[in-house]
Amino acid sequence: MATAFSPRLFMFLVLATPAFSVTPGPTAPLRFSRFLDPSNVMYLRWDFDIKTEIITFELQVRTAGWVGLGITNRYTNVGADLVIGGILPDGNIYFSDQHVLDDDTLEEDGSQDAKLLSLTQDAVYTTMRFSRPFRSCDLHDQDITDDTVRILAAYGLNDIVQLERDKTFVKSIFLLQMIHLDDLKAPEISYIYDLEITDFLIPEDDTTYVCTFLPLPIVNKKHHIYKFEGKLTPRNETMVHHILVYACGNASSLPTGMSDCYGGDPAFSLCSQVIIGWAVGGNIYQLPDEVGYSLGTPLDPQWIRLEVHYSNFNGLTGVYDSSGIRLYYTPELRRYDVGVLQLGFFTFPIHFIPPGAQSFSSFGLCKTGQFEEMNGQPIPDLQVQSYMLHTHLSGRRLKAVQYRNGSQLRIICKDDAYDFNLQEVRDVREETVIKMGDELLVECDYQTLDRTTLTFGGPSTMNEMCLIFLFYYPRNNISSCMGMPNIVDVVRELGQEASDTMEAMVLLNDIEWNNESIQKAEEACRDSEQLVIIKSVDEVVRNETGRIPTITPTPRGSCLESSGGKVESEDKLSFRTISRAPSGSSPLSPSYQSLSSILLVIMILFGILSAFPGEI
């Protein structure tokens, strides 16, 4: 049964609260914004204070009815939180912090943790602005974290609050991006340069990787690339999965034309240092003011390999594509040259994920002790500013962890709610310093409940990857540092004997996969000695070995208590209290009403009920 709130049902909220009595909150522009639905009816703006851990939302919807915004999860909207609001025909406002009981039923939270800042309506839009803590102590409120957040947005054409499928949308957004384009300086002189394939006929296959080699801009003195974005052929957006730009060594002998990146001609997989990446869901990205990709010096690449990954799951025919990457570059030099370090699990040949796994983790270790020798000169500390995460369809969580002298320093980056359809360059919350000798560990967690056969590492979307790209300065010559377990040892722990890697991979198909064997396989991969593979820009490769260190989870932060909230048992000694009557708070929230206001509402309500005895 759908929840339907009529105007009379909202009287207890609005009688003492005419529209013009709402205290307008901050009116400063909110830096970030997205449309939430395919028809661009719902537009969200937001911003946040990282110190106080308060986020402000402004939802603008093309309707004269109610609007709602909240947070849900990957699998179901049941349990999602949803803040709703609107303006009745008589001008009174209603506003409430609620949660979803089932597919179409809402219930008001016992703790009202959303603070109304403004709610307006004109001939076209209803606009609701409110703030809430990253983490309240209300069990019905979903946390806002450094992960992908699935925004739940809904609206109606009138003031009867009822969830309707065609007016309810979920969109994945990374809310806590630290830097916005408007925060950065735009150079006075800049140029645009497109790296793109030309009229490529997309095959009917599910997965295609096409590569071509292209020159970078020719300049007579050093320039910096400071911004980039995906350049997609219109109407092909759903078929382009990712685009990568790899720097080529200037001594490389490169092929011409276009070909399968990982097919019969190995020349089309040359050049392994990723310098720029775009993937589904990514937006334009501008580097911080002090860094840029160097162009025009003898150390800089003159050519790149452009890799475009297509996913044609519908088997469309006759589709031509000319997608690529648009570069913005300038002669106004930045202080540092940026570099990219690729971390993770060495994709081929021994990466595997069992079928039917609720959760299965893969690990890739990096040891930086040989970096300076391979670089040919000392390497200053790496200052990490941003990152990009990458798995395929079964990926659920990723993290990169830093260790020094055997102790965990920090989790550099993570996403515990990874969405394959939202892969973008993200800023680290605080700049991370990597020193030579540090160890870096990548963990990727997968779910394969929908699969009945093994999933192997590989380029296809139905294969898997476990990669994290760290964007850092100052640049050095190391392109990747990745790890993999000894697969012969792994299958031995699973009761099989193999003489070499390929035999071990074949024997994996003979194992009966169940919860016990899945857990045993994960433990064997984690406990096995790791082979660490380090590669330089010039394709020089060094190997060493190591062991997977223990990952210590980051403790959850304290919650922000409001009246009526329930504090989780593990957080009883870890909560902060907000004032019961903060300056500028909305008079609509019961948490902030004075005793006299409550008594006034009771007396008015009693009078109304007395006037309608036949309806009680």
Buried (B, 14 or more C-beta within 10 A) or exposed (E): EEBEBEBEEBBBBBBBBEBEEBBEBEEEEBBBBBEBBEEEBBBBBBBBEEEEBBBBBBBBBEBBBBBBBBBBBEEEBEBBBBBBBBBBEEEBBBBBBBBBEBEBBBEBBBBBBBBBBBBBBEEEBBBBBBBBBBBBBBBBBBBBBBBBBBBBBBBBEBBBBBBEEEBBBBBBBBBBBBBBEEEEEBBEEBBEBEBBBEEBEBBEEBBBBBBBBBEBBEBEEBBBBBBBBBBBBEEBEBBBBBBBBBBBBEEBEBBEEBBBBBBEBEEBBBBBBBBBBBBBBBEBBBBBBEBBBBBBEEEBBBBBBBBBBBBBEEEEEEBEBBBBBBBBBBBBBBEBBBBBBBBBBBBEBBBBBBBBBEBBBBBBBBBBBBBBEBBEEEBEBBBBBBBBBBBBBBBBBBBBBBBBEEEBBBBBBBBEBBBBEBBBBBBBEEEBBBEBEBBBBBBBBBBBEEBEEBBBBBBBBBBBBBBBBBBBBBBBBBBBBBBBBBBBBBBBBBEBEBEEBEBBBEBBEEBEBEEEBBBBBBEBBBEBEBBBBBBBBBBBEBEBEBEBBEBEEEEEBBBBBBBBBEBBEEBEEBBBEBEEEEEEBBBBBBBBBEEEBEEBBEEBBEEEEEEEEEEE
